[in-house]
Amino acid sequence: MAVQDENLNDVIASLIDVEEEEETSSAPTPEMKSDADPVLLTTRAARQIKKIRDNEDLNADLYLRVAVEGGGCSGLSYKLGFDIRTDEDRLVQSQGLEIIINPKHLMYLGGIVIDYPDGLDARGFTFDNPNASESCGCGSSFAV
């Protein structure tokens, strides 16, 4: 009976080890996410960006730039705007839009989701940033 208990314990232990390995190996790390999808736009955000581009009759050479800058009540602020692409910029696509990002900003922006809620209680671009340790009340600045 003791031999069977030892074998059963070995089998259970090996199953637990396999399950733990599968869980940890399949879990995406922040680095994996930021490499795969550095910036994601929701459908609403992409629609608004296209609307702004059309209304402003912007030059086709301009790309949507997503960036950060020092300042704001939490330390860093998000920047969105149309800009000329430089040689150092990383080009990504989301929702059919080409987005440029300075590679130095990826450590702050990797994996960010940009939305544009347009309901009665909120209107404007919002940023869901997995790298932010805290955000201000209005959501336009953050800290890491």
C-alpha positions as CSV (number, residue, x, y, z in Angstrom):
1,M,0.0,0.0,0.0
2,A,2.8,2.4,0.8
3,V,4.4,1.9,-2.6
4,Q,1.1,2.7,-4.3
5,D,0.8,5.9,-2.2
6,E,4.3,6.9,-3.2
7,N,3.5,6.3,-6.9
8,L,0.3,8.2,-6.7
9,N,2.1,11.1,-5.0
10,D,4.7,11.1,-7.7
11,V,2.0,11.2,-10.4
12,I,0.1,14.0,-8.7
13,A,3.4,16.0,-8.2
14,S,4.3,15.6,-11.9
15,L,0.9,16.7,-13.0
16,I,1.1,19.8,-10.8
17,D,4.5,20.6,-12.1
18,V,3.3,20.4,-15.7
19,E,0.3,22.6,-15.1
20,E,2.5,25.2,-13.4
21,E,5.0,25.2,-16.3
22,E,2.1,25.6,-18.8
23,E,0.6,28.5,-16.9
24,T,3.9,30.4,-16.5
25,S,5.1,29.8,-20.0
26,S,1.9,30.9,-21.8
27,A,1.4,34.0,-19.7
28,P,2.5,37.1,-21.8
29,T,5.1,39.2,-20.3
30,P,5.0,43.0,-20.7
31,E,8.0,42.8,-23.1
32,M,6.1,40.3,-25.3
33,K,3.0,42.5,-25.4
34,S,4.9,45.7,-26.1
35,D,6.8,44.0,-29.0
36,A,3.7,42.5,-30.5
37,D,1.3,45.4,-30.1
38,P,3.1,48.6,-29.0
39,V,0.0,50.8,-29.6
40,L,-3.6,49.6,-30.2
41,L,-6.4,51.9,-31.3
42,T,-10.0,51.0,-30.6
43,T,-12.5,51.3,-33.5
44,R,-13.9,54.5,-32.0
45,A,-10.4,56.1,-31.6
46,A,-9.5,55.2,-35.2
47,R,-12.8,56.6,-36.5
48,Q,-12.1,59.9,-34.7
49,I,-8.5,60.1,-35.9
50,K,-9.7,59.6,-39.5
51,K,-12.4,62.2,-39.0
52,I,-9.8,64.7,-37.7
53,R,-7.5,63.9,-40.6
54,D,-10.3,64.5,-43.1
55,N,-11.6,67.6,-41.5
56,E,-8.2,69.2,-41.3
57,D,-7.3,68.2,-44.9
58,L,-3.9,67.0,-43.7
59,N,-1.0,66.2,-45.9
60,A,-0.6,62.5,-46.7
61,D,3.0,62.6,-45.5
62,L,1.8,63.0,-41.9
63,Y,1.5,60.1,-39.6
64,L,-0.2,59.8,-36.2
65,R,2.4,60.2,-33.6
66,V,1.9,58.7,-30.1
67,A,4.5,60.0,-27.6
68,V,5.1,61.0,-24.0
69,E,6.6,64.1,-22.5
70,G,7.5,65.2,-19.1
71,G,4.9,67.1,-17.2
72,G,1.3,66.7,-16.0
73,C,0.2,66.1,-12.4
74,S,1.5,62.5,-12.4
75,G,4.9,63.1,-14.1
76,L,4.4,62.1,-17.8
77,S,1.8,63.2,-20.3
78,Y,0.5,61.5,-23.4
79,K,0.9,63.3,-26.7
80,L,-1.1,62.6,-29.9
81,G,-0.7,64.5,-33.1
82,F,0.2,64.3,-36.8
83,D,3.9,64.5,-37.6
84,I,6.5,63.7,-40.2
85,R,8.2,60.3,-39.9
86,T,11.9,60.3,-39.0
87,D,14.5,57.6,-39.7
88,E,14.5,56.6,-36.0
89,D,10.7,56.2,-35.7
90,R,9.1,52.9,-35.4
91,L,6.1,52.4,-37.7
92,V,3.1,50.3,-36.5
93,Q,-0.4,49.8,-37.7
94,S,-3.7,49.6,-35.9
95,Q,-7.2,49.7,-37.3
96,G,-5.8,50.5,-40.7
97,L,-3.9,53.6,-39.5
98,E,-0.1,54.0,-39.6
99,I,1.3,55.2,-36.2
100,I,4.8,56.4,-35.5
101,I,6.6,56.1,-32.2
102,N,10.0,57.2,-31.1
103,P,11.6,53.9,-29.8
104,K,12.7,55.7,-26.6
105,H,9.0,56.1,-25.7
106,L,8.2,52.4,-26.1
107,M,9.1,51.6,-22.5
108,Y,6.3,53.9,-21.5
109,L,3.8,53.2,-24.2
110,G,4.2,49.5,-25.0
111,G,0.8,47.8,-25.0
112,I,-1.2,51.0,-24.6
113,V,-4.8,51.0,-25.8
114,I,-6.2,54.3,-27.0
115,D,-9.9,54.8,-27.1
116,Y,-12.3,57.6,-27.8
117,P,-15.5,57.4,-25.7
118,D,-18.1,59.8,-27.0
119,G,-20.9,59.4,-24.5
120,L,-22.6,61.9,-22.3
121,D,-20.2,61.3,-19.4
122,A,-16.9,61.2,-21.3
123,R,-15.6,62.6,-24.5
124,G,-12.0,62.6,-25.8
125,F,-9.1,60.3,-26.1
126,T,-8.4,57.9,-23.2
127,F,-5.3,55.8,-22.6
128,D,-5.2,52.4,-21.0
129,N,-1.6,52.0,-20.3
130,P,-0.3,48.7,-18.7
131,N,3.0,50.4,-17.8
132,A,1.5,53.1,-15.7
133,S,1.8,52.6,-11.9
134,E,-0.6,55.6,-11.3
135,S,-2.7,58.0,-13.4
136,C,-4.2,61.4,-12.7
137,G,-7.9,61.9,-12.4
138,C,-8.3,63.1,-15.9
139,G,-6.2,60.3,-17.4
140,S,-3.9,62.5,-19.4
141,S,-0.8,62.0,-17.3
142,F,0.8,59.0,-15.6
143,A,3.7,57.7,-13.7
144,V,5.8,54.5,-14.0
